[in-house]
Amino acid sequence: DVHDLFWAQATMAGELASRAAKSITARELDHLASVVDAHAHAAESGSDDALVTYGHEFHRSVNLAANSRRLTMLLAT
């Protein structure tokens, strides 16, 4: 069950990333770049809470850029 769950999550996340790569706007891409910079700063400073926050924001932003509300909702379950 665990294997199947992680396989399903990885498959959906990969599809969302593929869709995002095809439709992401310059504004969304700039936001992702700022999140990556903030994540790197959090890693350097050793802030575990910030690492989690920025990691989540990165994936959330990619998922939103994919423009697939239903697939994003399925992944969240």
DSSP file (Angstrom, degrees, kcal/mol; ACC not computed):
  #  RESIDUE AA STRUCTURE BP1 BP2  ACC     N-H-->O    O-->H-N    N-H-->O    O-->H-N    TCO  KAPPA ALPHA  PHI   PSI    X-CA   Y-CA   Z-CA
    1    1 A D     >        0   0    0      0, 0.0     4,-2.6     0, 0.0     5,-0.2   0.000 360.0 360.0 360.0 -43.4    0.0    0.0    0.0
    2    2 A V  H  >  +     0   0    0      2,-0.2     4,-2.5     1,-0.2     5,-0.3   0.928 360.0  50.1 -63.2 -44.2    2.8    2.4    0.9
    3    3 A H  H  > S+     0   0    0      1,-0.2     4,-2.3     2,-0.2    -1,-0.2   0.933 112.3  47.5 -58.3 -47.0    4.6    1.7   -2.4
    4    4 A D  H  > S+     0   0    0      2,-0.2     4,-2.5     1,-0.2    -1,-0.2   0.891 110.7  51.9 -63.0 -40.8    1.4    2.3   -4.4
    5    5 A L  H  X S+     0   0    0     -4,-2.6     4,-2.3     1,-0.2    -1,-0.2   0.938 112.7  43.6 -62.2 -48.0    0.6    5.5   -2.5
    6    6 A F  H  X S+     0   0    0     -4,-2.5     4,-2.5     2,-0.2    -1,-0.2   0.855 112.3  53.8 -69.0 -33.5    4.0    7.0   -3.2
    7    7 A W  H  X S+     0   0    0     -4,-2.3     4,-2.5    -5,-0.3    -1,-0.2   0.934 110.2  47.4 -62.5 -45.7    4.0    5.8   -6.8
    8    8 A A  H  X S+     0   0    0     -4,-2.5     4,-2.5     2,-0.2     5,-0.2   0.913 113.0  48.3 -63.1 -43.5    0.6    7.6   -7.3
    9    9 A Q  H  X S+     0   0    0     -4,-2.3     4,-2.7     1,-0.2     5,-0.2   0.921 113.1  47.5 -63.3 -44.1    1.9   10.8   -5.7
   10   10 A A  H  X S+     0   0    0     -4,-2.5     4,-2.3     2,-0.2    -2,-0.2   0.894 112.2  50.0 -64.6 -40.0    5.0   10.8   -7.7
   11   11 A T  H  X S+     0   0    0     -4,-2.5     4,-2.0     2,-0.2    -2,-0.2   0.933 114.0  43.9 -65.1 -46.0    3.1   10.1  -10.9
   12   12 A M  H  X S+     0   0    0     -4,-2.5     4,-2.5     2,-0.2    -2,-0.2   0.916 114.0  50.2 -65.7 -42.8    0.6   12.9  -10.3
   13   13 A A  H  X S+     0   0    0     -4,-2.7     4,-2.4    -5,-0.2    -1,-0.2   0.892 110.1  51.2 -63.3 -39.3    3.4   15.3   -9.2
   14   14 A G  H  X S+     0   0    0     -4,-2.3     4,-2.2    -5,-0.2    -1,-0.2   0.902 110.3  48.7 -63.9 -41.4    5.4   14.5  -12.3
   15   15 A E  H  X S+     0   0    0     -4,-2.0     4,-2.4     2,-0.2    -2,-0.2   0.910 111.4  49.7 -64.9 -42.3    2.3   15.2  -14.5
   16   16 A L  H  X S+     0   0    0     -4,-2.5     4,-2.6     1,-0.2    -2,-0.2   0.909 110.7  49.9 -63.1 -41.5    1.7   18.5  -12.8
   17   17 A A  H  X S+     0   0    0     -4,-2.4     4,-2.3     2,-0.2    -2,-0.2   0.902 110.1  51.0 -63.6 -40.8    5.3   19.5  -13.2
   18   18 A S  H  X S+     0   0    0     -4,-2.2     4,-1.0     2,-0.2    -2,-0.2   0.927 112.5  45.6 -61.8 -45.5    5.2   18.7  -16.9
   19   19 A R  H  X S+     0   0    0     -4,-2.4     4,-1.2     1,-0.2     3,-0.4   0.900 111.8  52.1 -65.2 -40.4    2.0   20.7  -17.4
   20   20 A A  H >X S+     0   0    0     -4,-2.6     4,-2.1     1,-0.2     3,-0.5   0.899 104.1  57.0 -63.0 -40.2    3.5   23.6  -15.4
   21   21 A A  H 3< S+     0   0    0     -4,-2.3    -1,-0.2     1,-0.2    -2,-0.2   0.806 110.0  46.1 -61.5 -28.4    6.6   23.6  -17.5
   22   22 A K  H 3< S+     0   0    0     -4,-1.0    -1,-0.2    -3,-0.4    -2,-0.2   0.713 126.4  25.3 -85.8 -21.9    4.4   24.1  -20.6
   23   23 A S  H << S+     0   0    0     -4,-1.2    -2,-0.2    -3,-0.5    -3,-0.2   0.408  80.6 131.5-126.5   2.4    2.2   26.9  -19.2
   24   24 A I     <  -     0   0    0     -4,-2.1     2,-0.1    -5,-0.1    38,-0.0  -0.313  48.2-135.4 -65.0 139.6    4.1   28.7  -16.5
   25   25 A T     >  -     0   0    0      1,-0.1     4,-2.5    -2,-0.0     5,-0.2  -0.458  21.8-110.5 -88.9 164.9    4.1   32.5  -16.8
   26   26 A A  H  > S+     0   0    0      1,-0.2     4,-2.4     2,-0.2     5,-0.2   0.886 120.6  52.6 -61.1 -38.5    7.0   34.8  -16.3
   27   27 A R  H  > S+     0   0    0      2,-0.2     4,-2.2     1,-0.2    -1,-0.2   0.926 110.1  46.9 -64.0 -44.7    5.5   36.0  -13.1
   28   28 A E  H  > S+     0   0    0      1,-0.2     4,-2.4     2,-0.2    -2,-0.2   0.884 111.8  51.6 -64.5 -38.4    5.1   32.5  -11.7
   29   29 A L  H  X S+     0   0    0     -4,-2.5     4,-2.2     2,-0.2    -2,-0.2   0.895 108.4  50.8 -66.2 -40.1    8.6   31.7  -12.7
   30   30 A D  H  X S+     0   0    0     -4,-2.4     4,-2.1     2,-0.2    -2,-0.2   0.905 109.5  51.6 -61.8 -41.2    9.9   34.7  -10.9
   31   31 A H  H  X S+     0   0    0     -4,-2.2     4,-2.2     1,-0.2    -2,-0.2   0.927 108.7  50.5 -61.9 -44.3    8.0   33.7   -7.8
   32   32 A L  H  X S+     0   0    0     -4,-2.4     4,-2.5     1,-0.2    -1,-0.2   0.907 108.5  52.8 -59.9 -41.2    9.5   30.2   -8.0
   33   33 A A  H  X S+     0   0    0     -4,-2.2     4,-2.2     1,-0.2    -1,-0.2   0.898 109.3  48.7 -61.6 -40.2   13.0   31.7   -8.3
   34   34 A S  H  X S+     0   0    0     -4,-2.1     4,-2.4     2,-0.2    -1,-0.2   0.872 110.6  50.9 -68.6 -35.2   12.4   33.8   -5.2
   35   35 A V  H  X S+     0   0    0     -4,-2.2     4,-2.5     2,-0.2    -2,-0.2   0.909 109.6  50.3 -66.6 -41.6   11.1   30.7   -3.3
   36   36 A V  H  X S+     0   0    0     -4,-2.5     4,-2.4     2,-0.2    -2,-0.2   0.918 111.4  48.8 -62.6 -42.9   14.3   28.8   -4.3
   37   37 A D  H  X S+     0   0    0     -4,-2.2     4,-2.2     2,-0.2    -2,-0.2   0.920 112.4  47.8 -61.8 -43.8   16.5   31.6   -3.1
   38   38 A A  H  X S+     0   0    0     -4,-2.4     4,-2.3     1,-0.2    -2,-0.2   0.883 110.7  52.1 -65.5 -37.6   14.6   31.8    0.2
   39   39 A H  H  X S+     0   0    0     -4,-2.5     4,-2.2     2,-0.2    -2,-0.2   0.914 109.2  49.7 -63.8 -43.0   14.9   28.0    0.6
   40   40 A A  H  X S+     0   0    0     -4,-2.4     4,-2.2     1,-0.2    -2,-0.2   0.904 110.9  49.6 -63.0 -41.1   18.6   28.2    0.0
   41   41 A H  H  X S+     0   0    0     -4,-2.2     4,-2.1     1,-0.2    -1,-0.2   0.901 109.9  51.0 -64.2 -40.7   18.9   30.9    2.6
   42   42 A A  H  X>S+     0   0    0     -4,-2.3     5,-2.1     1,-0.2     4,-0.9   0.885 109.5  51.0 -63.9 -38.0   16.9   28.9    5.1
   43   43 A A  H  <5S+     0   0    0     -4,-2.2     3,-0.4     1,-0.2    -2,-0.2   0.911 110.4  49.0 -65.3 -41.9   19.2   25.9    4.5
   44   44 A E  H  <5S+     0   0    0     -4,-2.2    -2,-0.2     1,-0.2    -1,-0.2   0.865 114.5  44.8 -65.0 -36.1   22.3   28.0    5.1
   45   45 A S  H  <5S-     0   0    0     -4,-2.1    -1,-0.2    -5,-0.2    -2,-0.2   0.556 110.1-121.6 -87.6  -7.5   20.8   29.4    8.3
   46   46 A G  T  <5 +     0   0    0     -4,-0.9     2,-1.2    -3,-0.4    -3,-0.2   0.755  53.9 157.1  76.9  24.5   19.6   26.0    9.6
   47   47 A S     >< -     0   0    0     -5,-2.1     4,-2.1     1,-0.2    -1,-0.2  -0.705  18.4-178.1 -88.3  97.1   16.0   27.0    9.8
   48   48 A D  H  > S+     0   0    0     -2,-1.2     4,-2.1     1,-0.2    -1,-0.2   0.888  81.3  53.1 -63.1 -40.8   14.1   23.8    9.6
   49   49 A D  H  > S+     0   0    0      1,-0.2     4,-2.3     2,-0.2    -1,-0.2   0.912 110.4  47.3 -61.7 -42.6   10.7   25.5    9.8
   50   50 A A  H  > S+     0   0    0      2,-0.2     4,-3.1     1,-0.2     5,-0.3   0.872 107.9  56.5 -67.6 -36.4   11.5   27.8    7.0
   51   51 A L  H  X S+     0   0    0     -4,-2.1     4,-2.3     1,-0.2    -1,-0.2   0.926 110.1  44.8 -59.2 -44.3   12.8   24.9    4.9
   52   52 A V  H  X S+     0   0    0     -4,-2.1     4,-2.5     2,-0.2    -2,-0.2   0.928 114.1  49.8 -64.7 -45.2    9.5   23.1    5.3
   53   53 A T  H  X S+     0   0    0     -4,-2.3     4,-2.3     1,-0.2    -2,-0.2   0.935 115.4  41.3 -60.9 -48.7    7.6   26.3    4.5
   54   54 A Y  H  X S+     0   0    0     -4,-3.1     4,-2.2     2,-0.2    -1,-0.2   0.839 113.0  54.2 -72.6 -32.5    9.5   27.1    1.3
   55   55 A G  H  X S+     0   0    0     -4,-2.3     4,-1.9    -5,-0.3    -1,-0.2   0.928 111.5  45.6 -63.1 -44.1    9.6   23.5    0.2
   56   56 A H  H  X S+     0   0    0     -4,-2.5     4,-2.7     1,-0.2    -2,-0.2   0.921 112.0  51.2 -63.8 -44.4    5.8   23.4    0.5
   57   57 A E  H  X S+     0   0    0     -4,-2.3     4,-2.5     2,-0.2    -1,-0.2   0.870 107.3  54.2 -63.1 -37.2    5.4   26.8   -1.3
   58   58 A F  H  X S+     0   0    0     -4,-2.2     4,-2.2     2,-0.2    -1,-0.2   0.964 113.1  41.0 -60.6 -52.1    7.7   25.6   -4.2
   59   59 A H  H  X S+     0   0    0     -4,-1.9     4,-2.5     1,-0.2    -2,-0.2   0.886 114.2  52.9 -66.0 -38.7    5.6   22.5   -4.8
   60   60 A R  H  X S+     0   0    0     -4,-2.7     4,-2.4     2,-0.2    -1,-0.2   0.917 109.4  49.6 -60.7 -43.6    2.3   24.4   -4.3
   61   61 A S  H  X S+     0   0    0     -4,-2.5     4,-2.2     2,-0.2    -2,-0.2   0.896 110.8  48.7 -65.0 -41.2    3.4   27.0   -6.9
   62   62 A V  H  X S+     0   0    0     -4,-2.2     4,-1.1     2,-0.2    -1,-0.2   0.937 111.7  50.3 -62.1 -45.9    4.3   24.4   -9.5
   63   63 A N  H  <>S+     0   0    0     -4,-2.5     5,-0.6     1,-0.2     3,-0.5   0.900 111.3  47.6 -61.1 -41.7    1.0   22.7   -8.9
   64   64 A L  H ><5S+     0   0    0     -4,-2.4     3,-1.5     1,-0.2    -1,-0.2   0.880 107.2  56.6 -66.7 -37.5   -0.9   25.9   -9.4
   65   65 A A  H 3<5S+     0   0    0     -4,-2.2    -1,-0.2     1,-0.3    -2,-0.2   0.724  94.5  68.9 -66.2 -20.7    1.1   26.8  -12.5
   66   66 A A  T 3<5S-     0   0    0     -4,-1.1    -1,-0.3    -3,-0.5    -2,-0.2   0.682  95.8-141.8 -71.8 -16.9   -0.1   23.5  -14.0
   67   67 A N  T < 5 +     0   0    0     -3,-1.5     2,-0.3    -4,-0.3    -3,-0.1   0.896  61.3 123.1  56.3  43.7   -3.6   24.8  -14.2
   68   68 A S     >< +     0   0    0     -5,-0.6     4,-2.4     1,-0.1     5,-0.2  -0.716  31.7 174.5-134.6  83.5   -5.2   21.5  -13.2
   69   69 A R  H  > S+     0   0    0     -2,-0.3     4,-2.3     1,-0.2     5,-0.2   0.895  79.5  50.0 -57.9 -44.4   -7.3   22.1  -10.2
   70   70 A R  H  > S+     0   0    0      2,-0.2     4,-2.4     1,-0.2    -1,-0.2   0.922 111.7  46.4 -65.3 -45.3   -8.7   18.5  -10.1
   71   71 A L  H  > S+     0   0    0      1,-0.2     4,-2.3     2,-0.2    -1,-0.2   0.893 112.5  51.4 -64.9 -38.5   -5.3   16.8  -10.4
   72   72 A T  H  X S+     0   0    0     -4,-2.4     4,-1.7     2,-0.2    -1,-0.2   0.900 109.8  49.8 -63.5 -40.0   -3.9   19.1   -7.7
   73   73 A M  H  X S+     0   0    0     -4,-2.3     4,-0.8    -5,-0.2    -2,-0.2   0.898 109.6  51.4 -65.7 -39.9   -6.8   18.2   -5.4
   74   74 A L  H >< S+     0   0    0     -4,-2.4     3,-0.9     1,-0.2    -2,-0.2   0.915 108.7  51.2 -62.4 -42.2   -6.2   14.5   -6.0
   75   75 A L  H 3< S+     0   0    0     -4,-2.3    -1,-0.2     1,-0.2    -2,-0.2   0.873 104.6  57.8 -62.6 -36.2   -2.6   14.9   -5.1
   76   76 A A  H 3<        0   0    0     -4,-1.7    -1,-0.2     1,-0.3    -2,-0.2   0.718 360.0 360.0 -67.8 -20.5   -3.5   16.7   -1.9
   77   77 A T    <<        0   0    0     -3,-0.9    -1,-0.3    -4,-0.8    -2,-0.2   0.497 360.0 360.0 -80.9 360.0   -5.6   13.7   -0.8
